[in-house]
């Protein structure tokens, strides 16, 4: 057991951009793809994700001068967002964490075999989402076993929700043979996206408004091109932040670059995923009669959609305004501004690319997240500190806002657990 845990920890320490190509290559060999094809798939997926990470980092750097304008430290916002990286580090520091990886993966294979899921979650790095949920139980109960069990249960929830999501996900994003297994996207993003569309459908007039990149391009020609939309949106945000003319130009051109480069990175990633997905389906059809397999992946796979990126940019000033007007709010979402494209993914899918509806659903989600962080901060701080990480007072982190985590927090608070 100690050897297994050591091997798992060594693989995890490689980080997602190295770990993912190795796992995909090994998985391809298991599916009898041949070493050359399996290696090519692994490398293309690794390159695609590396490219996505580089573009996201570039987006964060681009928005820095704009975000700095909204720095409100020392004005009553005393809940610090330490980012998703801190939560991931906390999760992997839990004593039961190395056991989660083999148990969750083997359970996934078993559920596939008996026909209880059609999703194979190969996004192993993001198992940390499941582990962090278990870490909350561990901190509240001091039970290694309960923390482990809860982590496994959340992983099963991700599979079941991934099954439900797959048809709509593949139809809208064109991501053949895949689905999403990022638990916060499947619970919170999706819930608010569905709810917003349900309400808008009931309101005469609003339900007729349709603003999509395709409609804009059809009506306005070159001004509807994704690159031009990015240029205008980026420049407008910089102007609203009262930046000098040179910064306005830099931000505009940089956002235009993101609009073009992000979809191309996703296409590279899909060059590796499609052969793996087809091989997995062939492998399953021979061993599990009538069973199709969808490959479970990170929500980042959906970032290439133009309406996702456009909505993420539009949401920057809206998010700042919401944070300033929510009564009693102690959390200012500076790090969240770089995550807004992720938050826009499933809203774009549910609205079929309608940016008007996506902005409404993403705004509802942002309000939920800000309120949730105010409630969750004390428990979140205890969990982060249990992982051996020092916090500057109350601390949260993006990706904490999964509905299962929030409900657990409310129950614990109701019973006075913290």
QUIHU-V551131 format. One record per residue. N is the residue number from 1. RES is the residue in one small letter. PHI is phi as a letter, one per 20 degrees, with the letter a starting at -180 (999 if undefined). PSI is psi as a letter, one per 30 degrees, with the letter a starting at -180 (* if undefined). OMEGA is omega in radians with two decimals (999 if undefined). Layout:
N&RES&PHI&PSI&OMEGA  N&RES&PHI&PSI&OMEGA
//
This chain:
1&x&999&e&-3.13  2&x&f&e&3.12  3&x&f&e&3.13  4&x&f&e&-3.13  5&x&f&e&3.13  6&x&f&e&3.14  7&x&f&e&3.13  8&x&g&e&-3.12  9&x&f&e&3.12  10&x&f&e&3.13  11&x&f&e&-3.14  12&x&f&e&-3.12  13&x&f&f&3.11  14&x&f&f&-3.10  15&x&n&l&-3.01  16&x&f&e&-3.06  17&x&f&f&3.06  18&x&e&e&-3.08  19&x&f&e&-3.04  20&x&f&e&3.10  21&x&g&e&3.12  22&x&f&e&-3.13  23&x&f&e&-3.13  24&x&f&e&3.12  25&x&f&e&3.11  26&x&f&e&3.13  27&x&f&e&3.09  28&x&f&e&3.09  29&x&f&e&3.10  30&x&f&e&-3.13  31&x&e&g&3.10  32&x&m&h&3.13  33&x&f&f&-2.98  34&x&n&k&-3.01  35&x&f&e&-3.08  36&x&f&e&-3.12  37&x&f&e&3.13  38&x&f&e&3.12  39&x&f&e&3.14  40&x&f&e&3.12  41&x&f&e&3.14  42&x&f&e&-3.12  43&x&f&e&-3.11  44&x&f&e&3.10  45&x&f&e&3.10  46&x&f&e&3.13  47&x&f&e&3.13  48&x&f&e&-3.14  49&x&f&e&3.07  50&x&f&e&3.10  51&x&f&e&3.10  52&x&f&e&3.13  53&x&f&e&3.12  54&x&f&e&-3.13  55&x&f&e&3.10  56&x&f&e&3.07  57&x&f&e&3.11  58&x&f&e&3.11  59&x&f&e&3.13  60&x&f&e&3.13  61&x&f&e&3.14  62&x&f&e&-3.07  63&x&e&f&-3.07  64&x&g&e&-3.13  65&x&f&e&3.10  66&x&f&e&-3.11  67&x&f&e&-3.10  68&x&g&f&3.13  69&x&f&f&-3.06  70&x&e&g&-3.14  71&x&f&j&-3.05  72&x&d&g&-3.13  73&x&f&k&-3.14  74&x&n&g&-3.11  75&x&d&g&3.07  76&x&o&f&3.10  77&x&e&j&-2.98  78&x&d&g&3.04  79&x&e&j&-3.03  80&x&e&k&3.05  81&x&e&j&-3.11  82&x&e&g&3.04  83&x&n&l&-3.12  84&x&f&f&-3.12  85&x&f&e&3.11  86&x&f&e&3.12  87&x&f&e&3.12  88&x&f&e&3.12  89&x&f&e&3.10  90&x&f&e&-3.11  91&x&f&e&-3.09  92&x&f&f&3.09  93&x&e&f&-3.14  94&x&f&k&-3.06  95&x&f&f&-3.12  96&x&e&f&-3.02  97&x&g&e&-3.11  98&x&f&f&3.12  99&x&f&f&-3.07  100&x&f&e&-3.05  101&x&f&e&-3.14  102&x&f&e&-3.11  103&x&f&e&-3.11  104&x&f&e&-3.11  105&x&f&e&3.14  106&x&f&e&3.08  107&x&f&e&3.10  108&x&g&e&3.12  109&x&f&e&3.13  110&x&f&e&-3.14  111&x&f&e&3.03  112&x&f&e&-3.09  113&x&f&e&-3.09  114&x&e&g&3.04  115&x&m&g&-3.14  116&x&e&f&3.03  117&x&b&l&3.04  118&x&d&g&-3.06  119&x&d&k&3.00  120&x&d&j&-3.07  121&x&e&j&3.13  122&x&e&g&-3.14  123&x&e&i&-2.95  124&x&f&e&3.13  125&x&g&e&-3.09  126&x&e&g&2.92  127&x&g&f&-3.13  128&x&f&f&3.08  129&x&g&e&3.13  130&x&f&e&-3.09  131&x&f&e&3.14  132&x&f&e&3.07  133&x&g&e&3.09  134&x&f&e&3.13  135&x&f&e&3.10  136&x&f&e&3.07  137&x&f&e&-3.13  138&x&f&e&-3.13  139&x&f&e&-3.11  140&x&f&e&-3.02  141&x&d&f&-3.06  142&x&m&g&-3.10  143&x&d&j&3.05  144&x&g&e&-3.06  145&x&f&e&-3.13  146&x&f&e&3.07  147&x&f&e&3.13  148&x&f&e&-3.11  149&x&f&e&-3.11  150&x&f&e&3.09  151&x&g&e&-3.13  152&x&f&e&3.13  153&x&f&e&3.12  154&x&f&e&3.10  155&x&f&e&3.10  156&x&f&e&3.08  157&x&g&e&3.12  158&x&f&e&3.11  159&x&f&e&-3.10  160&x&f&e&3.10  161&x&f&e&3.06  162&x&f&e&3.06  163&x&g&e&-3.10  164&x&f&e&-3.07  165&x&f&e&-2.90  166&x&g&e&-3.09  167&x&f&e&-3.13  168&x&f&e&3.12  169&x&g&e&-3.10  170&x&f&e&-3.13  171&x&f&e&-3.07  172&x&f&e&-3.05  173&x&e&f&-3.12  174&x&m&g&-3.07  175&x&e&i&-3.05  176&x&g&k&3.02  177&x&m&g&-3.12  178&x&c&l&2.94  179&x&b&l&3.14  180&x&d&k&3.09  181&x&c&g&3.07  182&x&f&j&-2.90  183&x&f&e&-3.14  184&x&f&e&3.07  185&x&f&e&-3.09  186&x&f&f&-3.13  187&x&e&d&-2.99  188&x&f&e&-3.10  189&x&g&e&-3.01  190&x&f&e&-3.13  191&x&g&e&-3.11  192&x&f&e&3.08  193&x&f&e&3.11  194&x&f&e&-3.09  195&x&f&e&-3.12  196&x&f&e&3.14  197&x&f&e&3.10  198&x&f&e&-3.13  199&x&f&e&-3.12  200&x&f&e&3.11  201&x&g&f&-3.09  202&x&e&f&-3.04  203&x&d&j&3.12  204&x&g&k&-3.12  205&x&n&d&3.11  206&x&f&e&-3.09  207&x&f&f&3.11  208&x&e&f&-3.11  209&x&f&k&3.13  210&x&c&j&3.12  211&x&c&j&3.12  212&x&c&l&3.08  213&x&g&e&3.14  214&x&f&e&3.13  215&x&f&e&3.14  216&x&f&e&-3.12  217&x&f&e&3.13  218&x&f&e&-3.06  219&x&e&e&-3.00  220&x&d&g&3.08  221&x&m&b&-3.06  222&x&f&f&-3.12  223&x&f&f&3.04  224&x&e&f&3.09  225&x&f&k&-3.12  226&x&g&e&-3.13  227&x&f&e&-3.13  228&x&f&e&3.06  229&x&g&e&3.12  230&x&f&e&3.12  231&x&f&e&-3.10  232&x&f&e&-3.11  233&x&f&e&3.14  234&x&f&e&3.14  235&x&f&e&-3.12  236&x&f&e&3.12  237&x&f&e&3.13  238&x&f&e&3.10  239&x&f&e&3.12  240&x&f&e&3.12  241&x&e&g&3.07  242&x&l&h&3.11  243&x&e&l&3.09  244&x&f&l&-3.03  245&x&g&e&-3.13  246&x&f&e&3.11  247&x&f&e&3.09  248&x&g&e&3.13  249&x&f&e&-3.12  250&x&f&e&3.14  251&x&f&e&-3.14  252&x&g&e&-3.11  253&x&f&e&3.13  254&x&f&e&3.11  255&x&f&e&3.06  256&x&g&e&3.11  257&x&f&e&3.11  258&x&f&e&-3.14  259&x&g&e&-3.11  260&x&e&e&-3.02  261&x&f&e&-3.09  262&x&g&e&3.12  263&x&f&e&-3.13  264&x&f&e&3.06  265&x&f&e&3.10  266&x&f&e&3.11  267&x&f&e&3.07  268&x&f&e&-3.14  269&x&f&e&-3.14  270&x&f&f&3.05  271&x&g&e&3.09  272&x&e&e&-3.05  273&x&f&e&-3.05  274&x&f&e&3.09  275&x&f&e&3.11  276&x&f&e&-3.13  277&x&f&e&3.13  278&x&f&e&3.13  279&x&f&e&3.13  280&x&f&e&-3.14  281&x&f&e&3.11  282&x&f&e&3.12  283&x&f&e&-3.11  284&x&f&e&-3.09  285&x&f&f&3.12  286&x&f&f&-3.02  287&x&d&f&-3.13  288&x&c&j&-3.02  289&x&g&k&3.06  290&x&m&g&-3.05  291&x&e&k&2.97  292&x&e&k&3.12  293&x&d&k&2.99  294&x&d&k&-3.13  295&x&e&k&3.13  296&x&e&k&-3.06  297&x&c&l&3.12  298&x&f&k&3.09  299&x&g&f&3.13  300&x&g&f&3.13  301&x&g&f&-3.09  302&x&e&g&-3.04  303&x&f&f&-3.08  304&x&f&f&-3.11  305&x&f&k&-3.09  306&x&g&e&-3.12  307&x&f&f&3.08  308&x&f&e&-3.10  309&x&f&e&-3.13  310&x&f&e&3.13  311&x&f&e&3.13  312&x&f&e&3.12  313&x&f&e&3.14  314&x&f&e&-3.07  315&x&f&f&-3.11  316&x&g&e&3.14  317&x&f&e&3.13  318&x&f&e&-3.14  319&x&f&e&3.11  320&x&f&e&-3.14  321&x&f&e&-3.14  322&x&f&e&3.14  323&x&f&e&-3.10  324&x&e&f&-3.05  325&x&d&f&3.12  326&x&f&k&-3.07  327&x&f&k&3.06  328&x&m&g&-3.09  329&x&f&k&3.10  330&x&d&g&-3.09  331&x&c&k&3.06  332&x&d&k&-2.89  333&x&e&h&3.11  334&x&g&e&3.13  335&x&f&f&-3.12  336&x&f&f&-3.08  337&x&g&e&3.11  338&x&f&f&-3.11  339&x&e&f&-2.96  340&x&f&f&3.08  341&x&f&e&3.09  342&x&f&e&-3.12  343&x&f&f&-3.07  344&x&e&f&-3.00  345&x&f&d&-3.10  346&x&f&e&2.95  347&x&g&e&3.10  348&x&f&e&3.14  349&x&f&e&-3.10  350&x&f&f&3.14  351&x&e&g&-3.12  352&x&l&h&3.07  353&x&n&g&3.13  354&x&f&j&-3.04  355&x&f&e&3.11  356&x&g&e&-3.14  357&x&f&e&3.14  358&x&f&e&3.12  359&x&f&e&3.12  360&x&f&e&-3.09  361&x&f&e&3.12  362&x&f&e&3.10  363&x&f&e&3.08  364&x&f&e&3.14  365&x&f&e&3.11  366&x&f&e&3.10  367&x&g&e&3.09  368&x&g&e&-3.08  369&x&f&e&-3.14  370&x&f&e&3.10  371&x&f&e&-3.13  372&x&f&e&-3.12  373&x&f&e&3.08  374&x&f&e&-3.13  375&x&f&e&-3.01  376&x&e&f&-3.00  377&x&g&e&-3.13  378&x&f&e&3.13  379&x&f&e&3.11  380&x&g&e&3.14  381&x&f&e&3.11  382&x&f&e&-3.12  383&x&f&e&3.14  384&x&f&e&3.13  385&x&f&e&3.08  386&x&f&f&3.07  387&x&e&g&3.09  388&x&n&g&-3.11  389&x&d&k&3.13  390&x&f&k&-3.14  391&x&d&k&3.08  392&x&e&i&-3.06  393&x&n&b&-3.14  394&x&f&k&-3.05  395&x&c&k&3.03  396&x&c&a&3.10  397&x&a&k&3.10  398&x&f&k&-3.00  399&x&n&f&3.08  400&x&f&f&-2.87  401&x&e&g&3.04  402&x&g&k&-3.06  403&x&f&e&3.13  404&x&f&e&3.10  405&x&f&e&-3.11  406&x&f&e&3.12  407&x&f&e&3.11  408&x&f&e&3.11  409&x&f&e&-3.14  410&x&f&e&3.13  411&x&f&e&-3.14  412&x&f&e&3.14  413&x&f&e&3.14  414&x&g&e&-3.12  415&x&e&g&3.07  416&x&m&h&-3.08  417&x&f&f&3.09  418&x&b&*&999
//
